[in-house]
Amino acid sequence: MAEIQLTPSQLKAAAAAPSKAKERLTYLFDGGIFTELDAFAAGKNVCGVVCAFGKVNGSPCYAFSQDVSRNLGALDSVQAVKIARTLKLAAETGVPVVGIYDSCGADLSDGHAALTAYGELLLKMSNLSGVVPQIAVIAGVCSGTSALLAETADITIIADGAELYAAPGCDGSAANAAINGTAALKVADDKAAVLAAKLLLEKLPLNNLSPAPAFEYEAPAGGNAVMSAVDGGSAAELYADFGSAAYTALATVEGAPVGIVSTDKAAKLTADDCSKLARFVRFCDSFSLPVITFVDTEGFEDDGAGAVKSMAKVAHAYAEATTAKISVVTGKAYGAAFIALAGRGANSDISFALDTAKITALAPETAAEFLYHNELIGVADASAKRRELAARYAAEEGDPYTAAAGGCADCVISAAQLRTELAAALDQLSSKRVSRRPKKHSNIQL
């Protein structure tokens, strides 16, 4: 820690002084009550971060909140030591961490020590990933290496008006962070951002070995298949502005927290959608949250070799996940899209098909070209004939009962049965345990 140059009275006054950083912590901790860690730590200046612990939703939590009013919140070796100790305690006690970022970046007067501090923090945060939930709240400026630290978290939440960027000149606006998937949530202001972190923690376990909490619940709100299946008011969507053909959310089903994936917008999945799905599935798997996947899609966007990479990324994320996986085919599920999102065995433990589902080995348009090519020869309006043949293939080969008979689904059910069947499947899979061969990690397509 740097040499202390402040007098005892200055240290005492600084620790007692109100600040925006402390105010933000009151939004997070129950009743606004928390215990500060290393309250008097200082180097050349008063330290620009407040570290603390307390209760969030009745459960223990650690947090750090950068204080832009003190040396512009610049990260120096003293601040790094305080944050590192907070992360260490979180790891040893198996408790989540919320980081609230508002800083101009590294303290240049600390020179190389600041660079070393960043590297050590990045190592600690990376090692903590998948052990306890980490949520980053971008409440002000978060640039350069600070942005790298924030993005190491499981979920990043940004306040409107805050900035998140790697280098000057980049579009670091909250809107851009949401559109490019850097931030999972964009909210109105810093208070809303901290409260959003608190809401998400409510649906997560304390660590990767603890069960997720159970809740009292309300009847479904109804609407599409997802909203008819999950508890009313429980869905908290993530990455809403990134990957518009897919939907991801934390929710509950009869009080049990789950991860929800839906491709029921019937649009083709882009590279952004695939990245969104893969990251979300891996996040849920880290903390053993069951994943329920609702499938109705035209398949993957054909952008050349990139489409293969995107498909592989999604398929790998599902196959690697050992948490409970349930699939529901609500509409179209063709070929590679069915295998990646709902294929039994590797990518789904229990699979359902609604009586409205269409499951085929090929996309109907592709089948029309390859299987019925002779019927297209010499036809005046080939496009119309191709559509007719595609519809015939979908009707004849895509029937859900035929697909179930071929092993593509466990049950064919009505929409009215869906919630009951999902609850039963979740209960049955609650004790799922999987052992895999020892290895460092998988080599997922990125």
C-alpha positions in Angstrom: 0.0 0.0 0.0 1.3 3.5 -0.8 2.9 5.7 1.8 0.2 7.5 3.8 0.5 11.3 3.7 -2.8 12.3 5.4 -3.2 13.2 9.0 -5.4 11.2 11.4 -8.0 14.0 11.5 -8.1 14.1 7.7 -8.6 10.3 7.5 -11.4 10.5 10.1 -13.1 13.3 8.3 -12.9 11.5 5.0 -14.3 8.3 6.3 -17.2 10.1 7.9 -18.0 12.3 4.9 -21.1 11.5 2.9 -20.5 10.6 -0.8 -22.3 9.5 -3.9 -20.5 6.2 -3.6 -21.9 5.5 -0.2 -25.3 6.7 -1.2 -25.3 4.1 -4.0 -24.5 1.4 -1.5 -27.6 2.3 0.5 -29.7 1.6 -2.6 -28.2 -1.9 -2.7 -28.1 -3.1 0.9 -31.3 -3.8 2.9 -32.4 -0.9 4.9 -29.4 1.1 3.5 -27.3 -0.6 6.2 -23.7 -1.8 5.5 -20.4 -2.3 7.1 -17.5 -0.6 5.4 -14.2 -2.4 4.9 -10.8 -0.6 5.1 -12.6 2.7 5.8 -9.4 4.6 6.6 -7.2 3.2 3.8 -5.4 6.0 2.0 -2.3 6.8 0.1 -1.4 10.2 -1.2 -5.1 11.0 -1.5 -8.3 9.8 0.2 -9.1 6.4 -1.5 -11.6 6.7 -4.3 -13.5 3.5 -3.5 -15.9 2.4 -0.7 -15.9 -1.4 0.0 -18.6 -2.9 2.1 -20.6 -5.9 3.1 -24.2 -6.3 4.3 -27.5 -8.0 3.4 -29.2 -7.9 0.0 -32.7 -9.4 -0.1 -31.8 -11.0 3.3 -28.7 -12.7 2.0 -25.0 -11.7 2.4 -23.3 -9.7 -0.3 -20.1 -7.8 -0.9 -19.8 -4.6 -2.9 -17.4 -1.9 -3.9 -18.4 1.6 -5.1 -16.0 4.0 -6.8 -16.1 7.5 -5.5 -15.6 10.0 -8.4 -15.5 12.9 -5.9 -12.2 11.6 -4.4 -9.3 11.9 -6.8 -11.9 11.4 -9.6 -12.2 7.8 -8.5 -8.9 7.0 -10.1 -7.7 3.5 -9.5 -4.4 3.4 -7.7 -2.7 0.6 -5.7 -4.6 1.5 -2.5 -8.0 1.2 -4.3 -6.9 -2.0 -5.9 -5.9 -3.5 -2.6 -9.3 -2.7 -1.1 -11.2 -4.2 -4.0 -8.9 -7.2 -4.1 -9.6 -7.9 -0.4 -13.3 -7.6 -1.0 -13.1 -10.2 -3.8 -11.0 -12.5 -1.6 -13.6 -12.4 1.1 -16.3 -13.0 -1.4 -14.5 -16.1 -2.7 -13.8 -17.5 0.7 -17.4 -17.0 2.0 -19.2 -17.9 -1.3 -21.0 -14.6 -1.5 -22.0 -12.4 -4.6 -20.1 -9.2 -5.4 -21.6 -6.0 -6.9 -19.1 -3.5 -8.4 -20.3 0.1 -8.9 -18.1 1.8 -11.4 -17.6 5.6 -11.6 -14.0 6.6 -12.3 -11.8 8.4 -14.7 -9.5 5.4 -14.9 -6.1 4.6 -13.6 -4.2 7.1 -11.3 -1.3 8.0 -13.6 0.7 9.3 -10.6 0.8 5.7 -9.4 2.6 4.8 -12.6 3.4 1.1 -13.2 1.9 0.2 -9.8 -1.5 1.0 -11.3 -0.9 -1.3 -14.2 0.1 -4.1 -11.9 -2.9 -3.5 -9.8 -5.2 -3.8 -12.8 -3.7 -7.1 -13.8 -4.1 -8.5 -10.3 -7.7 -7.4 -10.1 -8.4 -8.9 -13.5 -6.9 -12.2 -12.4 -9.0 -12.3 -9.2 -12.2 -11.4 -11.0 -11.6 -14.0 -13.7 -10.9 -16.7 -11.1 -14.1 -15.7 -9.3 -16.1 -16.0 -12.4 -18.5 -18.9 -12.2 -17.9 -19.2 -8.4 -20.1 -16.4 -7.1 -22.3 -14.1 -9.1 -20.6 -10.8 -10.1 -22.7 -7.8 -11.2 -21.1 -4.6 -12.6 -23.1 -1.4 -12.4 -21.9 1.4 -14.6 -23.0 4.5 -12.8 -20.7 7.1 -14.4 -17.6 6.9 -16.5 -16.0 3.5 -16.9 -13.2 3.6 -19.5 -10.1 1.7 -20.5 -9.0 -1.1 -18.3 -11.8 -0.3 -15.8 -14.2 -1.2 -18.6 -12.3 -4.5 -19.0 -12.8 -5.2 -15.3 -16.5 -4.4 -15.5 -17.0 -6.7 -18.5 -15.5 -9.6 -16.5 -18.6 -9.6 -14.4 -21.5 -12.0 -15.2 -23.9 -9.2 -15.9 -23.3 -5.5 -16.7 -26.0 -2.9 -16.0 -25.5 0.7 -17.3 -27.3 3.8 -16.3 -28.5 6.2 -19.0 -25.9 9.0 -19.2 -23.1 6.7 -18.0 -20.2 5.8 -20.3 -18.5 2.5 -21.0 -15.7 2.5 -23.5 -12.2 1.2 -24.2 -10.6 4.3 -25.6 -11.4 8.0 -26.2 -13.3 8.5 -29.4 -15.4 5.3 -29.0 -19.1 5.5 -28.7 -19.4 4.7 -25.0 -23.0 5.7 -24.6 -25.4 3.6 -22.6 -27.5 3.1 -25.8 -24.6 1.7 -27.7 -23.5 -0.6 -24.8 -27.0 -2.1 -24.9 -27.1 -2.5 -28.7 -23.8 -4.2 -29.0 -24.4 -6.5 -26.0 -21.8 -5.0 -23.7 -24.5 -4.2 -21.2 -27.3 -6.7 -20.3 -29.5 -3.9 -19.0 -29.9 -0.2 -19.7 -31.9 1.7 -17.1 -32.8 5.3 -16.3 -30.2 6.4 -13.7 -27.7 5.1 -11.2 -30.3 4.3 -8.5 -32.3 2.3 -11.0 -29.2 0.4 -12.0 -28.3 -0.5 -8.5 -31.9 -1.6 -7.8 -31.8 -3.7 -11.0 -28.7 -5.5 -9.7 -30.6 -6.1 -6.4 -33.5 -7.6 -8.3 -31.3 -9.9 -10.3 -29.4 -11.2 -7.2 -32.8 -12.2 -5.8 -33.1 -14.9 -8.5 -29.5 -16.2 -8.2 -27.9 -18.5 -5.7 -25.1 -17.2 -3.4 -22.5 -19.3 -5.3 -22.0 -22.2 -7.6 -22.6 -24.8 -4.9 -25.7 -23.3 -3.3 -29.3 -23.8 -4.5 -31.2 -20.9 -5.9 -33.9 -19.5 -3.5 -37.5 -20.4 -3.9 -40.3 -17.8 -4.1 -43.9 -17.3 -3.6 -45.4 -16.7 -7.0 -48.3 -15.3 -8.9 -50.4 -16.8 -11.7 -49.0 -16.3 -15.2 -49.8 -13.1 -17.0 -50.6 -15.1 -20.2 -49.9 -14.1 -23.8 -47.3 -16.0 -25.7 -45.9 -19.4 -24.6 -43.2 -17.9 -22.4 -45.5 -15.6 -20.5 -48.1 -18.4 -20.1 -45.5 -20.6 -18.5 -43.6 -18.4 -16.1 -44.9 -16.8 -12.9 -46.6 -13.5 -13.3 -44.2 -10.6 -13.0 -41.2 -12.8 -12.6 -39.5 -12.3 -16.0 -36.4 -10.0 -16.0 -35.3 -9.7 -19.6 -31.5 -9.4 -20.3 -29.9 -8.2 -23.5 -33.2 -6.9 -24.9 -31.5 -4.6 -27.4 -28.9 -7.1 -28.6 -29.8 -10.0 -30.9 -33.5 -9.1 -31.7 -34.5 -12.6 -32.9 -33.9 -14.1 -29.4 -35.2 -13.5 -25.9 -33.3 -14.2 -22.7 -34.6 -13.7 -19.2 -34.3 -14.8 -15.6 -37.8 -15.8 -14.3 -39.5 -18.3 -12.0 -41.8 -21.3 -12.6 -44.0 -22.1 -9.6 -41.4 -20.2 -7.5 -38.3 -22.0 -8.9 -35.7 -19.7 -10.6 -34.9 -20.6 -14.2 -33.2 -19.1 -17.2 -35.6 -18.6 -20.2 -34.4 -18.7 -23.8 -36.9 -18.1 -26.6 -36.6 -17.9 -30.3 -40.3 -17.7 -30.9 -40.1 -14.5 -33.0 -39.8 -16.8 -36.1 -36.9 -14.8 -37.5 -33.5 -16.2 -38.4 -30.9 -16.2 -35.7 -28.0 -13.8 -36.4 -24.4 -13.9 -35.1 -25.5 -11.5 -32.3 -28.4 -13.8 -31.4 -26.1 -16.8 -31.2 -23.6 -14.9 -29.0 -26.4 -13.8 -26.7 -27.8 -17.3 -26.4 -24.4 -18.9 -25.8 -23.4 -16.4 -23.1 -26.7 -16.7 -21.3 -26.8 -20.5 -21.3 -23.2 -20.6 -20.0 -24.1 -18.1 -17.3 -27.1 -20.1 -16.1 -25.0 -23.3 -16.2 -22.4 -21.7 -14.0 -24.9 -21.4 -11.2 -27.0 -24.5 -12.0 -30.1 -22.5 -13.0 -32.3 -24.7 -15.2 -32.6 -23.5 -18.8 -36.0 -23.7 -20.6 -35.7 -23.1 -24.3 -38.8 -22.2 -26.4 -38.1 -22.8 -30.1 -39.9 -21.3 -33.1 -37.3 -20.1 -35.6 -36.5 -20.0 -39.3 -33.0 -21.2 -38.4 -29.7 -19.4 -38.7 -29.0 -16.4 -40.9 -26.9 -17.5 -43.9 -23.9 -15.2 -43.8 -21.3 -17.7 -45.2 -18.8 -19.4 -43.0 -19.9 -17.2 -40.1 -23.2 -19.0 -39.9 -21.4 -22.3 -39.2 -19.4 -20.7 -36.4 -22.5 -19.2 -34.9 -24.3 -22.5 -35.0 -21.4 -24.3 -33.4 -21.2 -21.7 -30.6 -24.8 -22.2 -29.6 -24.7 -26.0 -29.9 -21.5 -26.1 -27.9 -22.9 -23.9 -25.1 -25.9 -26.2 -24.7 -24.0 -29.4 -25.0 -21.4 -28.4 -22.4 -24.0 -27.2 -19.9 -24.7 -29.8 -17.2 -27.6 -27.9 -15.6 -31.2 -29.1 -16.2 -32.2 -28.4 -19.8 -35.8 -28.4 -21.0 -36.9 -27.6 -24.6 -40.3 -26.7 -25.9 -40.9 -26.6 -29.6 -43.8 -24.1 -30.1 -43.5 -23.7 -33.8 -40.8 -24.1 -36.4 -37.7 -26.2 -35.6 -35.8 -27.3 -38.7 -32.6 -29.2 -39.1 -29.6 -27.5 -37.4 -31.7 -25.1 -35.4 -33.6 -28.0 -33.8 -30.4 -29.9 -33.0 -28.7 -26.9 -31.5 -31.6 -25.6 -29.4 -33.8 -28.7 -28.7 -31.9 -31.8 -29.7 -32.5 -34.5 -27.1 -29.5 -35.9 -25.2 -26.7 -33.3 -25.5 -28.9 -30.2 -25.7 -32.1 -31.2 -23.9 -32.9 -33.5 -21.0 -36.6 -33.4 -21.5 -38.3 -32.1 -24.6 -41.8 -31.1 -25.3 -43.5 -30.2 -28.6 -46.7 -28.3 -28.7 -49.4 -29.6 -31.0 -48.6 -26.6 -33.2 -45.0 -27.5 -33.7 -43.3 -28.3 -37.1 -40.1 -30.4 -36.7 -38.3 -31.4 -39.8 -34.8 -32.6 -40.8 -34.6 -29.9 -43.5 -36.0 -26.4 -43.9 -39.1 -26.9 -46.1 -37.7 -24.6 -48.8 -34.5 -26.6 -49.0 -36.5 -29.8 -49.0 -38.6 -28.5 -51.9 -35.5 -28.0 -54.0 -33.7 -31.2 -53.2 -36.5 -33.7 -52.6 -39.0 -32.6 -55.2 -36.7 -31.1 -57.8 -38.3 -33.1 -60.6 -41.7 -31.5 -59.9 -40.1 -28.0 -60.4 -38.8 -28.8 -63.9 -40.6 -26.9 -66.6 -43.0 -25.2 -64.2 -43.9 -21.7 -65.4 -44.1 -20.2 -61.9 -41.3 -22.0 -60.1 -41.5 -19.8 -57.0 -45.1 -20.5 -56.4 -44.6 -24.2 -57.0 -41.6 -24.2 -54.6 -43.8 -22.7 -51.9 -46.4 -25.3 -52.5 -43.9 -28.1 -52.2 -42.4 -26.6 -49.1 -45.8 -26.4 -47.5 -46.5 -30.1 -48.4 -43.2 -31.2 -46.9 -43.9 -29.3 -43.7 -47.3 -30.7 -43.4 -46.3 -34.3 -44.1 -42.9 -34.5 -42.4 -43.2 -31.9 -39.7 -46.2 -33.2 -37.8 -45.2 -33.2 -34.1 -46.6 -36.7 -33.5 -44.4 -38.0 -36.3 -41.4 -36.2 -34.9 -42.1 -37.6 -31.4 -42.4 -41.1 -32.8 -38.9 -40.5 -34.3 -37.5 -39.6 -30.9 -37.5 -35.8 -31.3 -39.8 -35.1 -28.4 -40.9 -36.8 -25.2 -44.5 -35.6 -25.3 -46.8 -33.6 -27.6 -48.9 -31.3 -25.5 -51.3 -28.5 -25.8 -50.5 -24.9 -24.7 -52.9 -25.3 -21.8 -50.8 -28.2 -20.4 -47.4 -26.5 -20.8 -47.0 -24.9 -17.4 -48.0 -28.0 -15.5 -45.6 -30.2 -17.5 -42.7 -27.7 -17.1 -43.2 -27.6 -13.4 -43.2 -31.4 -13.2 -40.0 -31.6 -15.4 -38.2 -29.0 -13.3 -39.1 -31.0 -10.1 -37.9 -34.2 -11.7 -34.6 -32.7 -12.8 -33.9 -30.8 -9.6 -31.4 -33.5 -8.4 -29.6 -33.8 -11.8 -25.9 -34.5 -11.4 -23.4 -35.0 -14.2 -19.7 -36.0 -14.1 -17.5 -35.1 -17.0 -13.9 -36.2 -17.9 -11.3 -34.0 -16.2 -10.0 -31.1 -18.4 -9.0 -27.5 -18.1 -12.0 -26.1 -20.1 -13.8 -26.7 -23.3 -12.7 -24.9 -26.5 -15.9 -23.1 -27.5 -16.1 -21.2 -30.8 -15.9 -17.5 -30.0 
